[in-house]
Amino acid sequence: MDTYKLLYTFPEIKLSGYWWYVVISTLVVVLFGIIASLLSVTKTLKEVPAQCMRPIAPKKIHKTWLEKREKLWSKISYKNKLIIRNILLNKHRAILLPQYPLIIIFLLQIN
């Protein structure tokens, strides 16, 4: 340790800050975490155990606008149909993929 003191000079570190804000914000975060946990646990415990183990039923899927065009839809290969259907039915994912119309056009021209 003394060799480091001989070779290097480090400034003295002084910790300063608003400790009261840190304590209050930590308590608030812990309090909300406990409340959220209690609410979710009580909701789950009210259900019958067999009901909790069942999978969630899938949403009723409707036909997309492209599927309603039978002539066009029948010309697309099965693999490309799956890709197009996933893009059109998962709109929240499609928002992350702004070029999805270009992909659909590209897939339609492949066949």
DAQUICOR-V369285 format. One record per helix or strand of 2 or more residues. SS is the DSSP state (a for helix, b for strand). FROM is the first residue (numbers start at 0). TO is the last residue. If there is no record, write none. Layout:
SS | FROM | TO
SS | FROM | TO
This chain:
a | 1 | 6
a | 18 | 45
a | 48 | 52
a | 69 | 73
a | 77 | 88
a | 90 | 95
a | 99 | 109
